[in-house]
Amino acid sequence: MASENPTATEYIRHHLTNLTFGYHPENGWSFAHGGQEATEMGFMAIHVDTVGWSFALGIVFSIIFYLGAKRATSGVPSGILNAVEAVVDFVDNSVRESFHGKSALIAPLALTIFGWIFMMNLVKLLPIDFVPALFKAAGVEYMKIVPTTDLNATLGMALGVFVLIIFYSLKIKGAAGFIGELTLQPFGKWLLPFNFLLEGVGLIAKPISLALRLFGNMYAGELIFLLIALLPFYLQWVLSVPWAIFHIFVIILQAFIFMMLTICYLSMAHEHH
């Protein structure tokens, strides 16, 4: 950090600041050296750490499942194959129970969402200062390693799901059916503007709720880890270990909720109302 003895506020702000690259009015294209400078870069600024760690963890997820698929046998699974098969069966059962349409995309999409978000959440369990200290030694001042604590990442995934909701709604119901769904319920054609307002808000709320739920839980967990790290060393272990164990449940739960809501939303998009 810029200061060798940061205050609690400086410590927390530093750990919650992304490594940002963008165009600054005074410095041109460059990396930001602080939160305010990143803000001044505007909409086109890129959170390099979020993008980098998202891709890296996506690759790790793909490699794990690729190795599991290569080792698939008709015998009793073990090791990595056992873990992969357990996740695939779990996701497959969730799709069978919650998705009422016909699509070859939904199960692979659900598996990708669950596995990818789980991997992005899992790195939260690394010691809070370990990875940032390594990057600082290499000359990189800021490094947030948990992509799901960045609203840009969670909102990006949620918008991807939203695009699929609109696509399948139009594909299955047609433009007339989709517009009718937004305007003719719940009160019929005589209250069409009011219907459109209610249904429009409900439609837009889907990606926003997806993004904010995941971001809020992960960001709050990260903040608690930072607060624990500010305590004396002997208290850190007393509090961080139970919180980390509890957070394993939160990590899995948030990946599961995002996956299940995606399945349910896409199932609704396939249904004629």
C-alpha positions in Angstrom: 0.0 0.0 0.0 1.0 3.6 -0.4 1.3 3.9 3.4 3.3 1.4 5.4 1.0 1.9 8.4 -2.5 2.4 6.9 -5.5 3.3 8.9 -8.4 0.8 9.1 -10.3 2.9 6.5 -7.3 3.0 4.1 -6.7 -0.7 4.5 -10.4 -1.6 3.7 -10.5 0.9 0.8 -7.3 -0.5 -0.7 -8.5 -4.1 -0.7 -11.9 -3.1 -2.2 -10.3 -1.1 -5.0 -10.0 -2.8 -8.4 -7.0 -2.7 -10.7 -8.5 -0.4 -13.3 -7.4 0.4 -16.8 -9.0 3.2 -18.8 -8.8 6.6 -20.3 -8.1 9.4 -17.8 -8.7 13.0 -18.9 -5.2 14.1 -17.8 -3.1 10.9 -18.1 -4.6 9.3 -21.2 -4.9 5.5 -21.4 -3.3 4.2 -18.2 -3.8 2.1 -15.0 -5.6 3.9 -12.2 -3.6 4.6 -9.0 -6.6 5.1 -6.7 -10.4 4.8 -6.5 -11.0 8.5 -7.4 -8.8 8.3 -10.5 -10.7 5.1 -11.6 -14.0 6.9 -11.1 -12.8 9.7 -13.4 -12.1 7.2 -16.2 -15.8 6.8 -16.6 -17.8 4.0 -18.2 -15.1 2.7 -20.5 -12.7 1.8 -17.6 -12.0 -2.0 -17.3 -11.5 -3.8 -14.1 -8.5 -5.8 -15.2 -8.4 -8.0 -12.1 -12.1 -8.9 -12.4 -11.8 -9.8 -16.0 -8.5 -11.7 -15.6 -9.6 -13.8 -12.6 -12.9 -14.5 -14.2 -11.3 -16.0 -17.3 -8.6 -17.8 -15.2 -11.2 -19.4 -13.0 -13.4 -20.3 -15.9 -10.4 -22.1 -17.5 -9.7 -23.9 -14.2 -13.4 -25.0 -14.1 -13.2 -26.2 -17.8 -10.0 -28.2 -17.2 -11.4 -29.9 -14.1 -14.5 -31.0 -15.9 -12.5 -32.0 -19.1 -10.3 -34.2 -17.0 -13.3 -35.7 -15.3 -14.9 -36.4 -18.7 -11.7 -38.0 -20.0 -11.6 -40.3 -17.1 -15.2 -41.4 -17.3 -15.6 -45.2 -16.9 -18.5 -47.6 -16.4 -17.0 -48.6 -13.0 -17.3 -46.9 -9.6 -16.0 -43.3 -9.9 -13.3 -42.0 -7.7 -11.3 -38.8 -7.2 -11.9 -36.0 -9.6 -14.4 -38.1 -11.6 -16.5 -38.7 -8.5 -16.7 -35.0 -7.8 -17.5 -34.1 -11.4 -20.2 -36.8 -11.7 -21.8 -35.6 -8.4 -22.0 -32.0 -9.7 -23.3 -33.1 -13.1 -26.0 -35.3 -11.5 -27.0 -32.5 -9.1 -27.4 -30.0 -11.8 -29.1 -32.4 -14.1 -31.7 -33.3 -11.4 -32.2 -29.6 -10.7 -33.0 -28.9 -14.4 -35.3 -31.9 -14.7 -37.3 -30.7 -11.7 -37.5 -27.0 -12.5 -37.4 -26.7 -16.3 -40.6 -27.6 -18.1 -39.6 -26.8 -21.7 -37.4 -28.6 -24.2 -33.9 -27.2 -24.8 -30.4 -28.7 -25.2 -28.9 -25.5 -23.8 -30.3 -25.2 -20.4 -28.5 -28.1 -18.6 -25.0 -27.1 -19.9 -25.8 -23.5 -19.1 -26.9 -24.3 -15.6 -23.7 -26.4 -15.1 -21.5 -23.6 -16.4 -23.2 -21.0 -14.1 -23.0 -23.2 -11.0 -19.4 -24.3 -11.6 -18.1 -20.9 -12.7 -19.7 -18.9 -9.9 -18.6 -21.5 -7.4 -15.0 -21.2 -8.5 -15.2 -17.4 -8.4 -16.6 -17.5 -4.9 -14.2 -20.1 -3.7 -11.1 -17.9 -4.0 -12.6 -15.8 -1.2 -11.3 -18.5 1.2 -7.7 -17.6 0.4 -6.0 -15.5 3.1 -7.1 -11.9 2.5 -3.6 -10.4 2.2 -1.8 -13.3 0.5 -2.5 -12.7 -3.2 -2.5 -8.9 -3.0 0.9 -9.0 -1.3 2.3 -11.2 -4.1 1.1 -8.8 -6.7 2.4 -5.8 -4.7 5.8 -7.4 -4.7 5.6 -7.6 -8.5 4.7 -3.9 -8.7 0.9 -4.1 -8.9 -0.7 -1.9 -6.3 -4.3 -3.1 -6.4 -5.7 -6.6 -6.9 -9.2 -7.9 -6.0 -9.2 -11.6 -6.6 -12.9 -12.4 -6.1 -14.8 -11.4 -9.3 -18.2 -11.8 -7.7 -17.5 -8.9 -5.2 -17.5 -6.7 -8.3 -21.0 -5.6 -9.4 -19.8 -5.3 -13.0 -19.1 -9.1 -13.1 -22.4 -10.2 -11.5 -24.4 -7.7 -13.5 -22.7 -8.9 -16.7 -23.7 -12.5 -16.0 -27.2 -11.5 -15.1 -27.6 -9.5 -18.3 -26.4 -12.6 -20.3 -29.3 -14.5 -18.7 -31.7 -11.7 -19.4 -30.8 -11.8 -23.1 -31.6 -15.5 -23.1 -34.9 -14.8 -21.4 -35.9 -12.3 -24.1 -34.6 -14.6 -26.9 -36.6 -17.6 -25.8 -39.7 -15.6 -25.0 -39.7 -14.3 -28.5 -38.7 -17.7 -30.0 -41.3 -19.8 -28.2 -44.2 -17.3 -27.9 -43.6 -15.1 -30.9 -43.5 -11.3 -30.7 -47.3 -11.0 -30.3 -47.4 -13.6 -27.6 -44.5 -12.0 -25.7 -46.1 -8.5 -26.0 -49.4 -9.9 -25.0 -47.9 -11.5 -21.9 -46.5 -8.1 -20.9 -49.7 -6.1 -21.6 -52.7 -8.3 -21.0 -52.1 -9.7 -17.6 -53.0 -9.6 -14.7 -56.0 -7.3 -15.3 -56.9 -7.8 -18.9 -57.0 -5.4 -21.9 -58.9 -2.6 -20.1 -55.9 -1.9 -17.8 -53.2 -2.4 -20.5 -50.9 0.5 -19.4 -51.0 -0.6 -15.8 -50.4 -4.2 -16.8 -47.4 -3.2 -18.9 -46.0 -1.2 -16.0 -46.3 -4.1 -13.5 -44.9 -6.7 -15.9 -42.2 -4.5 -17.3 -40.9 -3.8 -13.8 -41.0 -7.5 -13.0 -39.1 -8.4 -16.2 -36.4 -5.8 -15.5 -36.1 -6.8 -11.9 -35.0 -10.3 -12.8 -31.4 -9.5 -13.9 -31.1 -6.7 -11.3 -32.1 -9.1 -8.5 -29.8 -11.8 -9.8 -26.8 -9.4 -9.9 -27.4 -7.7 -6.6 -28.1 -10.9 -4.6 -24.8 -12.5 -5.6 -22.8 -9.3 -5.3 -24.3 -8.3 -2.0 -23.6 -11.6 -0.3 -20.1 -11.9 -1.6 -19.2 -8.2 -0.9 -20.5 -8.4 2.6 -18.5 -11.6 3.3 -15.4 -9.9 1.9 -15.9 -6.9 4.1 -16.3 -9.1 7.2 -13.0 -10.9 6.4 -11.3 -7.5 6.1 -12.7 -6.4 9.5 -11.4 -9.6 11.1 -8.0 -9.0 9.5 -7.8 -5.7 11.3 -8.1 -7.4 14.7 -5.1 -8.6 16.8 -3.5 -11.7 15.5 -4.8 -14.0 18.3 -8.4 -12.9 17.6 -8.1 -13.4 13.8 -7.8 -17.2 14.0 -10.6 -17.4 16.6 -13.0 -15.5 14.3 -11.7 -16.1 10.7 -11.8 -19.9 10.8 -15.5 -20.2 11.9 -16.4 -17.5 9.5 -14.6 -19.3 6.6 -16.3 -22.6 7.5 -19.7 -20.9 7.5 -18.8 -19.1 4.3 -18.3 -22.4 2.5 -22.0 -22.8 2.8 -22.6 -19.3 1.5 -20.3 -19.9 -1.5 -22.2 -23.0 -2.6 -25.6 -21.5 -1.8 -25.1 -18.4 -3.9 -23.9 -20.4 -6.9 -27.0 -22.7 -6.4 -29.4 -19.7 -6.1 -28.1 -18.0 -9.3 -28.3 -21.3 -11.2 -31.8 -22.2 -10.0 -33.2 -18.7 -10.7 -31.7 -18.9 -14.2 -33.4 -22.3 -14.7 -36.8 -21.0 -13.4 -36.7 -17.8 -15.5 -35.8 -19.7 -18.7 -38.5 -22.2 -17.9 -41.1 -19.3 -17.6 -39.8 -18.0 -21.0 -40.6 -21.4 -22.6 -44.2 -21.5 -21.2 -47.3 -20.2 -22.9 -49.3 -18.2 -20.4 
